[in-house]
C-alpha cells in the first residue's frame, strides 16, 4: 500500500492524486482509498453521483474488475485541484472503450471530490459489478 509520509518533500494535491492513481493501477483499493476523504463526492463519467468513501470504494472495486485505466495525460496541479486523463480498456480482450478526463479537489491531503467526463469514445457502458444502475 502506498501512503503519504512526513519524510521528503512536502505533499501537495498532485502528490495525493498520484498516490491514488498508482494504487489504482496496482489494484490496491485500500491504498487508493487511503487518500480519499470519508465524505468524498464523486460524479462518474456517466453522470451518476456517489457519496462517501463506501460508495466510491464499491465503484472503484467494481470498475477495476471490468476495466483497466491507462494514463493518457499525467496529473496537472491547478491550486488544490488536479486534472488528468485516462484511456479506458475492457478487461476482456483489452479493447479500448474511451478516454476520460478527471478533475479532483484535494482538501487536507485527501481527495474531497472527483469528477469524470468522457471526452472520446463510448459512454453509457454498463458495469455489472458496480452499484445498481451504474454505467461508465
N, C-alpha and C positions, 0 to 999 in steps of 0.2 A: 504494500500500500504506500502510495506517495503522500506526503504531508508537508505542510509548511513548518519551518523551524526558525528559531531566533538566530541561527548562525548565518553567516554570509551576508549578501546584500539584502537590503530591506525589501520585503514583499510588497507588491502593488497589485492592482486589479488584473493586469495582464498575467502576472505570475499565478494568481488564483485560477484564472481560466486555463492556463497551461497545465496546471495540476489536474483540473477536471478533464481536459482533453486527453492527456497522456494516460490517465487512469481509465477513461472510457475506451481508448484504443487497446489497452491491455485487458479489457473486460473486467476491470476491478471496480465493481459497483460501489463497494464501501469507500475506496479511495476517491472516486468521483464525488460521492455524496459528502465526503469529509469537508469539502469546501462549498457546500450548498447550505444556505440558511434554512432552518426548520420551517420558516414561514414563506419560503420561496413561492413565487407565482410564475408559471410558465405558460406561454402561448405557443403551442406546437405549430409546425408549418401548415397544418390543416385547419388552423384557427380554433381548435379546441383548447380550453384553458384547464390547467392543473394547478391546484393549490396545496401547498405544504410538501414537505420532504417525502412523505409516504407516497403520495400520488406521483411525484416526479421520479422517485426510485422505481415504482412499478412501471411507469412509462419507459424508463431507461432500460430496465431488465428485459422487458418485452421487446422493445425495439432492437436491442443488441442480439436477441435470439433470432430475429428475422433479417436484420440489415447490418451492413458494415459502413462506417463513416471513414472517409479518407479526406484529410485536409486539402483543400484546393487554394485557399488563401489563409496565410497564418494570422494569428490573433494580432489585432492592432488596438492600441490603447488610445482612448479619447476621454480624458478626465477619469471618471470612475466607471466608464462604460468600455466594453471591449467588443469588437466585431471580428468575425471570421467566417469563412465559407467551407463547406464540406461537399464532397461528392458522395452520394448515397448509392450503395450497391446492394442487391439482394444477396442473401446468404446462399440461396440455391442458384447455382450457375454463375454467381458473381456478375450478374447483369446490372449495368448502370441504370439507375432509376431517375436520378435528377441531381441538381445542385441546390443546396440550402444555404441561405445567408442567415447568420445568427448574430444576435446582439444580447449581451449580458450586462446587467448592472451589478456592481460589487459594493457592498457596504460592510465595513468592519471585517474585511478579508473573507467575506462569504458572498457567494452569488445570491442576490436577493430577487432577481428576475431574469428570465431568459425568454427571448422571442425568436422564433424561426420563421423563415419565409422562403417558399420555393421560388427560385429565380430562373431555373431552366429545367426542363423535363416534366415528368408526370407529377401530378398531385392527386390527392384523394385515394392513395393506395391504402387498402385495408390492412391493419395489423392485428391478426387473430389473437396474439398473446397479450395485447395491450388492454387497458380498461375498456369496458363495453362502449361501442360506438366510435372507437378511435380509428382514425385514418391518418396516415403520414402526410 
